[in-house]
Amino acid sequence: MRFETTIQRPVEASGVGLHSGVPVQIRIVPAPPSTGIVFIRTDLEGFYIPASWRYVQKVSYATSLMRQGVLISTTEHLLSVFYSMGLDNAYVEIDNLEVPILDGSGRPFVELIQAAGIKQHRKRRKYLRIRQPVSVEGGGKRITIMPCDRFLLTCDVFFDHPLVGRQVLETELSPERYAACIAPARTFGFEYELDQMRNMGLIRGASLENAVCFSRTGILNESGLRFQDECCRHKALDLIGDLALIGKPLLGHVIAERAGHAMHFALVNRIMTDPTLYEILSYDQLTDPNAMARAV
């Protein structure tokens, strides 16, 4: 994509926060070039928080942003959709502290963006291309990004459950492929973990309408799974949302092995705090070999 984008017209949605359980409404509004994605707390006199790695505060069961003590929680699903659908600039007006979970997937947000339409600015889009391998690992988990002229994703997960086990997803991201194959995958959890999570003040808004819940041997949702490997696809959705905090389209091959939000952010932080690991290129530089040579 050569130029930056925004949406053509405002769209809105409402629901509850997955962890807080609070009612919340969001309105997505067009924004000018070079704005990026900016959350605006309408309940706090328009206090704004850019969707940037610089403002990441919590990365345990969701990715939260904070500026001057003001929080926006569970941002990953919405940011995943923005990134994957090619939306560079938007204001997200929100009247509470957590993005609504809706049905637990990215599909409702995809439908919002499709209804709003995408508009191109005249400003040329900039890409962040990885120059050398970067890896973060620990506790039997690892996430790596390798140099590549496209955005490739390999997501490898394992859960000790008869309906899950090991699952692997390999894909090159495109809006069409994301909308069909990744966005519909819902957040999930395991019945034996519910009490512990509630005691931690989490999942107060969770239900079988917005999450997949596995019993010891099966699944509690009457409608079943949307994909046989829905867990892996949702982990890929989360990963994309966390990578979106880089703030530019990414060129590289990301390989995540049992990684989660904390490790995703560790990779983002490692990249963004070491400028030798990447280069910023325009679309023209990516497609013009002579321009590429000059950039090197």
Backbone as numpy.savetxt, mean C-alpha at the origin, in Angstrom:
# Nx Ny Nz CAx CAy CAz Cx Cy Cz
4.32 5.64 -17.95 3.49 6.83 -17.95 4.37 8.07 -17.95
4.15 8.97 -18.90 5.05 10.10 -19.09 4.79 11.25 -18.12
3.52 11.51 -17.79 3.18 12.68 -16.99 2.54 12.30 -15.66
2.65 13.19 -14.68 1.99 13.00 -13.40 0.46 13.04 -13.57
-0.22 12.47 -12.58 -1.68 12.35 -12.66 -2.35 12.83 -11.39
-3.65 13.08 -11.51 -4.54 13.25 -10.37 -5.89 12.68 -10.78
-6.91 12.84 -9.94 -8.24 12.38 -10.34 -9.00 13.52 -11.00
-10.01 13.17 -11.79 -10.77 14.18 -12.52 -11.80 14.88 -11.66
-12.37 14.15 -10.69 -13.40 14.76 -9.84 -13.36 14.11 -8.46
-13.86 14.81 -7.43 -13.84 14.24 -6.08 -14.74 13.01 -5.96
-14.35 12.09 -5.09 -15.15 10.92 -4.74 -15.03 10.69 -3.24
-15.98 9.97 -2.67 -15.94 9.77 -1.23 -16.46 8.40 -0.84
-16.10 8.01 0.39 -16.54 6.73 0.94 -16.59 6.85 2.45
-17.33 5.96 3.10 -17.40 5.98 4.55 -17.44 4.56 5.07
-17.03 4.39 6.33 -17.03 3.08 6.94 -16.50 3.18 8.36
-15.84 2.11 8.82 -15.26 2.10 10.15 -13.78 1.76 10.05
-13.03 2.17 11.06 -11.63 1.80 11.13 -11.48 0.37 11.60
-10.60 -0.39 10.98 -10.41 -1.79 11.34 -9.99 -1.95 12.80
-9.01 -1.17 13.23 -8.48 -1.34 14.58 -9.18 -0.45 15.61
-9.51 0.78 15.23 -10.14 1.71 16.17 -11.64 1.48 16.31
-12.27 0.99 15.25 -13.72 0.81 15.26 -14.50 2.10 15.11
-13.82 3.22 14.89 -14.51 4.51 14.82 -15.12 4.71 13.43
-16.27 5.39 13.35 -16.83 5.74 12.04 -15.96 6.79 11.39
-15.80 6.69 10.08 -14.91 7.62 9.39 -15.38 7.81 7.95
-15.20 9.01 7.46 -15.53 9.33 6.07 -14.30 9.93 5.41
-14.06 9.53 4.18 -12.97 10.13 3.41 -13.51 10.72 2.12
-12.84 11.74 1.66 -13.15 12.37 0.38 -11.83 12.57 -0.35
-11.73 12.01 -1.55 -10.51 12.10 -2.34 -10.70 13.22 -3.36
-9.76 14.18 -3.36 -9.92 15.41 -4.11 -8.72 15.60 -5.05
-8.94 16.14 -6.26 -7.81 16.41 -7.16 -6.78 17.33 -6.50
-5.52 17.14 -6.87 -4.43 17.96 -6.35 -3.49 18.34 -7.49
-2.80 19.48 -7.37 -1.89 19.94 -8.43 -0.63 19.09 -8.52
0.15 19.27 -9.58 1.40 18.52 -9.75 2.34 18.69 -8.56
3.14 17.68 -8.30 4.17 17.69 -7.25 3.59 17.72 -5.84
2.29 17.52 -5.69 1.68 17.48 -4.37 1.95 16.15 -3.67
1.90 15.05 -4.44 1.92 13.73 -3.84 0.57 13.42 -3.23
0.53 12.46 -2.33 -0.69 12.11 -1.61 -0.62 12.76 -0.22
-1.62 13.54 0.10 -1.64 14.27 1.37 -2.96 14.01 2.10
-2.86 13.52 3.32 -4.05 13.34 4.16 -4.36 14.65 4.88
-5.63 15.00 4.94 -6.07 16.22 5.60 -7.14 15.86 6.63
-6.85 16.09 7.90 -7.79 15.80 8.97 -8.81 16.93 9.06
-9.97 16.72 8.49 -11.01 17.76 8.48 -11.59 17.99 9.87
-11.44 17.00 10.75 -11.91 17.17 12.13 -10.92 17.95 12.98
-9.74 18.23 12.44 -8.70 18.96 13.17 -8.26 20.19 12.38
-9.24 20.93 11.89 -9.01 22.21 11.21 -8.06 22.07 10.02
-8.19 20.96 9.30 -7.42 20.79 8.07 -5.96 20.47 8.28
-5.61 19.88 9.41 -4.22 19.49 9.65 -3.81 18.45 8.61
-2.64 18.63 8.02 -2.25 17.75 6.92 -1.06 16.88 7.29
-1.03 15.69 6.70 0.08 14.75 6.87 0.40 14.15 5.50
1.56 14.45 4.93 1.93 13.82 3.66 2.11 12.31 3.80
1.73 11.59 2.78 1.93 10.13 2.77 3.38 9.85 2.36
4.27 10.00 3.32 5.70 9.89 3.07 6.36 9.03 4.14
7.42 8.35 3.75 8.19 7.53 4.69 8.71 8.36 5.86
8.86 9.66 5.67 9.36 10.53 6.74 8.41 10.60 7.92
7.13 10.30 7.71 6.14 10.45 8.77 5.61 9.11 9.29
6.26 8.03 8.93 5.81 6.72 9.43 6.06 6.64 10.93
5.04 6.23 11.67 5.13 6.19 13.13 5.00 4.77 13.66
4.03 4.01 13.17 3.80 2.66 13.67 3.71 1.69 12.49
4.33 0.53 12.65 4.33 -0.45 11.56 4.17 -1.87 12.11
3.24 -2.05 13.04 3.04 -3.38 13.61 1.93 -4.10 12.84
0.68 -3.85 13.20 -0.43 -4.51 12.51 -1.02 -3.65 11.40
-0.49 -2.46 11.22 -0.91 -1.56 10.14 0.17 -0.49 10.03
0.13 0.27 8.95 1.10 1.35 8.76 0.42 2.69 9.05
0.97 3.40 10.04 0.38 4.65 10.48 1.36 5.80 10.27
0.81 6.97 9.98 1.59 8.18 9.78 1.30 9.13 10.93
2.30 9.92 11.31 2.09 10.90 12.37 2.93 12.14 12.11
2.31 13.29 12.32 3.02 14.58 12.28 2.53 15.44 13.43
3.47 15.90 14.24 3.16 16.74 15.40 2.08 16.13 16.28
2.18 14.82 16.48 1.27 14.13 17.37 -0.08 13.75 16.78
-0.33 14.12 15.53 -1.60 13.80 14.86 -1.40 12.54 14.01
-2.34 11.61 14.12 -2.20 10.28 13.55 -3.15 10.04 12.39
-2.66 9.31 11.39 -3.51 8.68 10.36 -3.11 7.21 10.33
-4.05 6.32 10.63 -3.73 4.91 10.77 -4.28 4.08 9.62
-3.65 2.91 9.42 -4.07 1.92 8.43 -4.17 2.55 7.04
-3.06 3.08 6.59 -2.99 3.78 5.30 -2.69 2.86 4.13
-2.25 1.64 4.40 -1.63 0.83 3.35 -2.56 0.43 2.22
-3.83 0.13 2.51 -4.73 -0.30 1.44 -4.99 0.83 0.44
-5.30 2.00 0.95 -5.57 3.14 0.08 -4.34 3.53 -0.72
-3.18 3.58 -0.07 -1.95 3.96 -0.78 -1.57 2.91 -1.81
-1.84 1.64 -1.51 -1.59 0.57 -2.47 -2.39 0.78 -3.75
-3.65 1.15 -3.58 -4.51 1.40 -4.75 -4.05 2.62 -5.52
-3.77 3.71 -4.84 -3.28 4.91 -5.52 -2.05 4.59 -6.36
-1.09 3.92 -5.72 0.17 3.61 -6.42 -0.09 2.72 -7.63
-0.84 1.67 -7.44 -1.01 0.67 -8.49 -1.89 1.17 -9.63
-2.80 2.08 -9.35 -3.67 2.62 -10.39 -3.05 3.85 -11.07
-1.84 4.21 -10.65 -1.12 5.29 -11.31 -1.52 6.68 -10.88
-2.00 6.82 -9.65 -2.42 8.13 -9.15 -1.28 8.76 -8.35
-0.76 9.88 -8.84 0.39 10.53 -8.20 0.01 11.58 -7.17
-1.06 12.33 -7.44 -1.39 13.50 -6.62 -2.85 13.47 -6.20
-3.10 13.64 -4.91 -4.48 13.72 -4.41 -4.46 14.20 -2.97
-5.52 14.91 -2.60 -5.79 15.21 -1.20 -6.80 14.19 -0.69
-6.54 13.63 0.47 -7.47 12.70 1.09 -8.01 13.36 2.35
-9.20 13.91 2.24 -9.85 14.53 3.40 -10.45 13.42 4.25
-10.14 13.43 5.55 -10.55 12.34 6.43 -10.97 12.94 7.77
-12.09 12.46 8.33 -12.63 13.10 9.53 -12.40 12.30 10.81
-11.46 11.36 10.77 -11.09 10.63 11.98 -9.68 10.08 11.80
-9.24 9.25 12.74 -7.82 8.89 12.78 -7.44 7.66 11.97
-8.42 6.96 11.35 -8.08 5.73 10.64 -8.84 5.65 9.32
-8.13 5.26 8.28 -8.75 5.07 6.97 -9.77 3.93 7.08
-10.96 4.08 6.51 -11.98 3.03 6.64 -11.54 1.73 5.97
-11.88 0.63 6.60 -11.46 -0.68 6.08 -12.35 -1.15 4.93
-13.59 -0.64 4.85 -14.57 -1.03 3.83 -14.73 -2.55 3.83
-14.45 -3.26 2.74 -14.66 -4.71 2.77 -13.38 -5.47 3.10
-12.34 -4.76 3.51 -11.09 -5.41 3.88 -10.10 -5.55 2.76
-10.48 -5.14 1.56 -9.61 -5.25 0.39 -9.38 -3.88 -0.21
-8.68 -3.87 -1.36 -8.49 -2.61 -2.08 -9.54 -2.37 -3.15
-10.41 -3.34 -3.38 -11.35 -3.24 -4.49 -12.28 -2.02 -4.41
-12.87 -1.70 -3.23 -13.72 -0.51 -3.19 -12.98 0.77 -3.54
-11.70 0.87 -3.16 -10.92 2.05 -3.50 -10.60 2.09 -5.00
-10.36 0.92 -5.59 -10.16 0.86 -7.04 -11.40 1.39 -7.75
-12.57 0.95 -7.30 -13.82 1.39 -7.92 -14.02 2.89 -7.75
-13.60 3.45 -6.62 -13.66 4.90 -6.43 -12.80 5.62 -7.46
-11.57 5.16 -7.63 -10.65 5.81 -8.58 -11.18 5.66 -10.00
-11.72 4.51 -10.33 -12.29 4.32 -11.67 -13.47 5.26 -11.89
-14.28 5.46 -10.86 -15.42 6.37 -10.98 -14.97 7.82 -11.10
-13.88 8.17 -10.42 -13.37 9.54 -10.46 -12.68 9.85 -11.78
-12.04 8.86 -12.37 -11.27 9.07 -13.59 -9.89 9.63 -13.30
-8.95 9.33 -14.16 -7.57 9.79 -14.03 -7.32 10.93 -15.02
-6.70 11.99 -14.52 -6.37 13.16 -15.34 -4.86 13.36 -15.34
-4.30 13.61 -16.51 -2.85 13.84 -16.61 -2.53 15.32 -16.45
-1.49 15.59 -15.66 -0.91 16.93 -15.61 0.09 17.08 -16.76
0.66 18.25 -16.87 1.70 18.46 -17.87 3.11 18.28 -17.30
3.19 18.05 -16.03 4.50 17.85 -15.40 4.98 16.42 -15.63
6.23 16.29 -16.02 6.77 14.96 -16.33 6.96 14.15 -15.04
6.60 12.91 -15.14 6.67 12.00 -14.00 8.12 11.59 -13.74
8.49 11.48 -12.48 9.82 11.03 -12.08 9.73 9.63 -11.47
10.70 8.79 -11.78 10.76 7.42 -11.27 11.99 7.25 -10.40
11.89 6.36 -9.42 13.04 6.00 -8.59 13.50 4.61 -8.99
14.70 4.54 -9.54 15.23 3.25 -10.00 16.36 2.79 -9.08
16.24 1.56 -8.62 17.25 0.96 -7.74 18.52 0.67 -8.55
19.66 1.03 -7.98 20.94 0.87 -8.67 21.71 -0.36 -8.24
21.47 -0.84 -7.02 22.20 -2.01 -6.53 21.31 -2.78 -5.55
21.58 -4.06 -5.36 20.72 -4.86 -4.47 20.71 -4.32 -3.05
19.54 -4.37 -2.43 19.36 -3.95 -1.04 18.54 -5.03 -0.35
18.95 -5.40 0.86 18.24 -6.47 1.55 18.15 -6.16 3.04
17.02 -6.54 3.64 16.82 -6.45 5.09 16.30 -7.81 5.53
16.86 -8.34 6.62 16.41 -9.66 7.06 16.54 -9.81 8.57
15.82 -10.80 9.09 15.87 -11.09 10.51 14.71 -11.98 10.91
14.95 -12.85 11.87 13.90 -13.72 12.37 13.31 -14.64 11.33
14.12 -15.09 10.40 13.61 -15.97 9.35 12.82 -15.27 8.27
12.85 -13.93 8.27 12.15 -13.14 7.27 13.16 -12.31 6.49
12.79 -11.98 5.27 13.71 -11.19 4.46 12.94 -10.45 3.37
13.43 -9.25 3.05 12.91 -8.53 1.90 14.10 -7.93 1.16
14.08 -8.11 -0.15 15.19 -7.68 -1.01 14.64 -6.92 -2.20
15.40 -5.96 -2.68 15.05 -5.32 -3.94 16.27 -5.34 -4.84
16.06 -5.80 -6.07 17.11 -5.94 -7.06 16.92 -4.91 -8.18
18.01 -4.45 -8.79 17.86 -3.51 -9.91 17.03 -4.12 -11.04
16.16 -3.31 -11.62 15.30 -3.74 -12.72 14.70 -2.49 -13.35
14.44 -2.53 -14.65 13.85 -1.38 -15.34 12.33 -1.39 -15.30
11.75 -2.36 -14.56 10.31 -2.44 -14.36 10.05 -2.62 -12.87
8.78 -2.61 -12.47 8.44 -2.92 -11.10 7.91 -4.34 -11.06
8.73 -5.24 -10.55 8.36 -6.65 -10.40 8.20 -6.96 -8.92
7.31 -7.90 -8.63 7.01 -8.22 -7.25 6.97 -9.73 -7.08
7.70 -10.23 -6.09 7.60 -11.62 -5.68 7.28 -11.63 -4.20
6.14 -12.24 -3.85 5.69 -12.28 -2.46 5.56 -13.74 -2.05
6.28 -14.12 -1.00 6.36 -15.50 -0.55 5.93 -15.53 0.92
4.83 -16.22 1.22 4.34 -16.26 2.60 4.16 -17.70 3.07
4.15 -17.87 4.39 3.84 -19.19 4.96 3.04 -18.99 6.25
1.90 -19.68 6.34 1.12 -19.73 7.57 0.76 -21.19 7.82
0.97 -21.63 9.04 0.75 -23.03 9.38 -0.75 -23.28 9.55
-1.42 -23.39 8.42 -2.86 -23.62 8.39 -3.18 -24.47 7.16
-4.10 -25.42 7.26 -4.38 -26.31 6.12 -4.89 -25.60 4.87
-5.48 -24.41 5.02 -5.97 -23.68 3.84 -4.98 -22.65 3.32
-3.85 -22.54 3.99 -2.87 -21.52 3.56 -1.54 -22.18 3.22
-0.73 -22.51 4.22 0.57 -23.08 3.95 1.48 -22.07 3.27
2.30 -22.56 2.36 3.18 -21.66 1.61 2.48 -21.22 0.33
2.53 -19.91 0.07 1.95 -19.33 -1.14 2.95 -18.34 -1.73
3.04 -18.33 -3.06 3.98 -17.44 -3.74 3.26 -16.74 -4.89
3.43 -15.43 -4.95 2.87 -14.64 -6.04 4.00 -13.90 -6.74
4.07 -14.03 -8.05 5.06 -13.31 -8.86 4.31 -12.53 -9.92
4.56 -11.23 -10.02 3.81 -10.42 -10.98 4.58 -9.17 -11.36
4.29 -8.67 -12.54 4.70 -7.32 -12.93 3.48 -6.44 -12.76
3.62 -5.37 -12.02 2.46 -4.57 -11.66 1.96 -3.74 -12.83
0.65 -3.76 -13.03 -0.04 -2.87 -13.97 -1.39 -2.57 -13.36
-2.02 -1.44 -13.72 -3.34 -1.14 -13.15 -4.37 -2.24 -13.39
-4.36 -2.81 -14.57 -5.34 -3.84 -14.91 -5.10 -5.11 -14.10
-3.85 -5.53 -14.02 -3.53 -6.76 -13.29 -3.80 -6.57 -11.79
-3.45 -5.41 -11.29 -3.70 -5.13 -9.87 -5.19 -5.16 -9.56
-5.98 -4.48 -10.37 -7.43 -4.39 -10.12 -8.08 -5.77 -10.13
-7.61 -6.65 -11.00 -8.23 -7.96 -11.14 -7.68 -9.00 -10.17
-6.39 -8.93 -9.86 -5.73 -10.05 -9.19 -5.24 -9.77 -7.78
-5.08 -8.50 -7.41 -4.54 -8.17 -6.09 -5.56 -7.38 -5.26
-6.16 -6.37 -5.84 -7.06 -5.49 -5.09 -8.19 -6.24 -4.37
-8.80 -7.29 -4.96 -9.92 -7.95 -4.26 -9.53 -8.76 -3.03
-8.24 -9.00 -2.82 -7.81 -9.85 -1.70 -7.97 -9.11 -0.38
-8.61 -9.77 0.59 -8.97 -9.13 1.85 -7.96 -9.38 2.96
-7.95 -8.47 3.92 -7.17 -8.69 5.12 -7.68 -9.94 5.83
-6.82 -10.57 6.62 -7.20 -11.85 7.21 -6.57 -12.02 8.59
-7.11 -12.95 9.32 -6.57 -13.27 10.64 -7.01 -14.65 11.06
-6.56 -15.05 12.26 -6.81 -16.40 12.75 -7.58 -16.33 14.07
-8.60 -17.16 14.18 -9.52 -17.09 15.31 -8.79 -17.17 16.64
-7.75 -17.98 16.73 -7.06 -18.16 18.01 -6.27 -16.91 18.43
-6.09 -15.94 17.51 -5.36 -14.72 17.84 -6.29 -13.56 18.23
-7.60 -13.73 18.07 -8.52 -12.60 18.21 -8.51 -12.00 19.60
-8.58 -12.82 20.64 -8.63 -12.28 22.00 -7.36 -11.49 22.33
-6.23 -12.02 21.93 -4.96 -11.33 22.19 -4.92 -9.98 21.49
-5.39 -9.93 20.26 -5.37 -8.68 19.51 -6.34 -7.67 20.12
-7.51 -8.13 20.53 -8.47 -7.22 21.17 -7.91 -6.68 22.49
-7.20 -7.52 23.23 -6.59 -7.07 24.47 -5.50 -6.03 24.23
-4.96 -6.00 23.02 -3.96 -5.01 22.64 -4.61 -3.74 22.10
-5.94 -3.70 22.09 -6.64 -2.53 21.58 -6.78 -2.51 20.08
-6.66 -3.69 19.45 -6.71 -3.80 17.99 -8.03 -4.43 17.55
-8.28 -4.41 16.25 -9.40 -5.04 15.53 -10.76 -4.76 16.15
-10.96 -3.58 16.71 -12.26 -3.24 17.31 -13.34 -3.08 16.25
-12.94 -2.83 15.01 -13.91 -2.68 13.94 -13.98 -3.88 13.02
-13.30 -4.96 13.38 -13.24 -6.13 12.50 -14.52 -6.94 12.56
-14.89 -7.52 11.42 -16.04 -8.43 11.34 -15.82 -9.32 10.12
-16.70 -10.29 9.96 -16.60 -11.15 8.78 -17.02 -10.42 7.51
-17.51 -9.18 7.65 -17.83 -8.36 6.48 -16.61 -7.64 5.94
-15.54 -7.55 6.74 -14.36 -6.80 6.29 -13.04 -7.53 6.52
-13.11 -8.83 6.82 -11.89 -9.60 7.01 -12.19 -11.08 6.83
-11.17 -11.81 6.43 -11.24 -13.27 6.38 -10.74 -13.78 7.73
-11.47 -14.70 8.32 -11.05 -15.27 9.60 -10.97 -16.79 9.48
-9.81 -17.32 9.80 -9.59 -18.75 9.74 -9.78 -19.37 11.13
-10.55 -20.46 11.18 -10.59 -21.27 12.38 -9.38 -22.20 12.35
-9.29 -23.10 13.29 -8.13 -24.01 13.32 -8.02 -24.86 12.06
-9.17 -25.22 11.50 -9.13 -26.14 10.36 -9.83 -25.61 9.12
-10.54 -24.49 9.24 -11.31 -24.01 8.10 -11.39 -22.50 8.08
-12.52 -21.99 7.56 -12.72 -20.55 7.43 -14.12 -20.22 7.92
-14.25 -19.13 8.66 -15.52 -18.74 9.25 -16.43 -18.00 8.28
-15.87 -17.38 7.25 -16.67 -16.63 6.28 -17.49 -17.58 5.42
-18.79 -17.40 5.39 -19.66 -18.30 4.63 -19.36 -18.26 3.14
-18.93 -17.11 2.64 -18.66 -16.97 1.20 -17.33 -17.57 0.79
-16.51 -17.98 1.76 -15.23 -18.59 1.44 -14.21 -17.58 0.97
-13.17 -18.08 0.29 -12.08 -17.24 -0.18 -12.36 -16.71 -1.58
-11.83 -15.54 -1.89 -11.95 -14.99 -3.24 -10.90 -15.59 -4.18
-9.76 -15.99 -3.62 -8.70 -16.68 -4.36 -8.16 -17.77 -3.45
-7.68 -18.84 -4.03 -7.07 -19.89 -3.21 -5.88 -19.36 -2.44
-5.15 -18.42 -3.05 -3.98 -17.82 -2.40 -4.28 -16.38 -1.97
-5.49 -16.15 -1.45 -5.90 -14.80 -1.08 -4.96 -14.18 -0.04
-4.44 -14.98 0.88 -3.54 -14.44 1.90 -2.29 -13.84 1.26
-1.69 -14.55 0.33 -0.49 -14.05 -0.33 -0.80 -12.80 -1.14
-1.92 -12.79 -1.81 -2.29 -11.62 -2.62 -2.52 -10.40 -1.74
-3.11 -10.62 -0.55 -3.32 -9.47 0.33 -1.99 -8.98 0.90
-1.08 -9.88 1.19 0.24 -9.45 1.65 0.94 -8.63 0.56
0.74 -9.00 -0.70 1.31 -8.21 -1.80 0.66 -6.83 -1.84
-0.65 -6.77 -1.61 -1.36 -5.49 -1.56 -0.76 -4.59 -0.48
-0.56 -5.15 0.72 0.03 -4.39 1.81 1.44 -3.91 1.46
2.22 -4.79 0.88 3.59 -4.45 0.53 3.64 -3.27 -0.44
2.79 -3.28 -1.44 2.75 -2.18 -2.40 2.39 -0.88 -1.71
1.42 -0.94 -0.78 1.03 0.25 -0.06 2.16 0.83 0.77
2.97 -0.03 1.38 4.11 0.46 2.16 5.21 1.02 1.25
5.44 0.39 0.13 6.44 0.90 -0.82 6.02 2.24 -1.41
4.71 2.49 -1.47 4.21 3.76 -2.00 4.70 4.95 -1.18
5.11 4.71 0.06 5.60 5.79 0.92 6.92 6.36 0.42
7.55 5.71 -0.53 8.74 6.28 -1.18 8.38 7.58 -1.88
7.16 7.66 -2.41 6.70 8.90 -3.01 6.90 9.02 -4.50
7.51 8.01 -5.10 7.69 7.99 -6.56 7.51 6.56 -7.05
7.09 6.39 -8.31 7.02 5.04 -8.87 8.37 4.35 -8.79
8.37 3.11 -8.39 9.59 2.37 -8.12 9.93 1.45 -9.28
11.20 1.42 -9.64 11.70 0.48 -10.64 12.69 -0.45 -9.95
12.30 -1.70 -9.82 13.12 -2.69 -9.16 12.32 -3.97 -8.99
12.99 -5.04 -8.62 12.33 -6.31 -8.36 12.33 -6.54 -6.85
11.16 -6.46 -6.25 11.01 -6.63 -4.81 10.68 -8.08 -4.52
11.45 -8.68 -3.63 11.25 -10.08 -3.25 11.04 -10.12 -1.74
9.82 -10.38 -1.32 9.46 -10.40 0.10 9.22 -11.84 0.54
9.95 -12.26 1.56 9.83 -13.62 2.08 9.37 -13.56 3.54
8.07 -13.79 3.75 7.45 -13.76 5.07 7.60 -12.39 5.74
7.74 -11.36 4.98 7.93 -10.02 5.54 6.59 -9.40 5.92
6.65 -8.38 6.78 5.46 -7.65 7.19 5.72 -6.16 7.16
4.79 -5.38 7.74 4.88 -3.93 7.66 6.22 -3.40 8.18
6.69 -3.91 9.31 7.93 -3.39 9.90 9.11 -3.61 8.96
9.18 -4.78 8.36 10.29 -5.06 7.46 10.14 -4.30 6.15
8.90 -4.12 5.67 8.69 -3.30 4.48 9.25 -1.90 4.70
8.91 -1.32 5.87 9.37 0.04 6.14 10.88 0.09 6.35
11.45 -0.96 6.94 12.90 -0.99 7.11 13.60 -0.91 5.75
13.03 -1.59 4.76 13.59 -1.51 3.41 13.44 -0.11 2.83
12.25 0.46 2.96 12.02 1.82 2.45 12.98 2.80 3.10
13.11 2.70 4.42 13.99 3.61 5.16 15.45 3.45 4.73
15.85 2.20 4.54 17.23 1.92 4.09 17.50 2.57 2.74
16.55 2.44 1.82 16.72 3.01 0.48 16.77 4.54 0.55
15.80 5.13 1.23 15.65 6.58 1.18 16.70 7.34 1.98
17.40 6.67 2.88 18.45 7.33 3.64 19.84 7.10 3.04
19.90 6.44 1.90 21.18 6.22 1.21 21.03 6.52 -0.28
21.27 7.76 -0.70 21.07 8.14 -2.10 21.93 7.39 -3.10
22.96 6.68 -2.64 23.77 5.90 -3.57 23.04 4.67 -4.07
21.93 4.31 -3.42 21.21 3.09 -3.78 20.24 3.29 -4.93
19.96 4.54 -5.31 18.95 4.78 -6.33 19.29 5.99 -7.17
18.55 6.16 -8.25 18.62 7.36 -9.09 17.21 7.76 -9.47
17.02 9.06 -9.68 15.73 9.60 -10.08 15.78 9.92 -11.56
14.86 9.33 -12.32 14.85 9.47 -13.77 13.46 9.85 -14.25
13.41 10.62 -15.33 12.13 10.92 -15.97 11.75 9.80 -16.91
10.52 9.81 -17.36 10.06 8.82 -18.33 10.90 8.88 -19.60
11.23 10.11 -20.03 12.03 10.26 -21.25 13.40 9.62 -21.09
14.01 9.76 -19.92 15.30 9.13 -19.68 15.20 7.61 -19.68
14.05 7.10 -19.24 13.87 5.66 -19.22 13.72 5.08 -20.61
13.19 5.87 -21.53 12.89 5.36 -22.87 13.90 5.80 -23.93
14.81 6.71 -23.57 15.80 7.22 -24.52 17.18 6.71 -24.11
17.78 5.76 -24.85 19.08 5.22 -24.48 20.15 6.29 -24.35
20.14 7.30 -25.20 21.14 8.37 -25.12 20.98 9.16 -23.84
19.73 9.44 -23.47 19.49 10.15 -22.22 19.92 9.31 -21.03
19.71 7.98 -21.11 20.12 7.09 -20.05 21.64 7.14 -19.88
22.35 7.14 -21.01 23.82 7.18 -20.95 24.29 8.47 -20.30
23.64 9.57 -20.63 24.01 10.86 -20.03 23.73 10.87 -18.54
22.61 10.21 -18.12 22.27 10.17 -16.71 23.31 9.41 -15.91
23.84 8.31 -16.50 24.87 7.52 -15.84 26.18 8.29 -15.80
